[in-house]
C-alpha cells in the first residue's frame, strides 16, 4: 500500500469518526435516531 493510499484511507476514517461524533452530539438533544451503516456478513460452513 502506497503512502498516498494510506493517507486516503486515514482521511476516510477521520471523516467517518467526525460523522459519528456529530451524530452522538446531536442525539443528546433528540430522543432517538436510526443510522444505517453497511455491513458485510459472511456465511462460513465448517
Secondary structure, DSSP 4 states (H G I P E B T S, - for coil): --HHHHHHHHHHHHHHHHHHHHHHHHHTTSS---------------
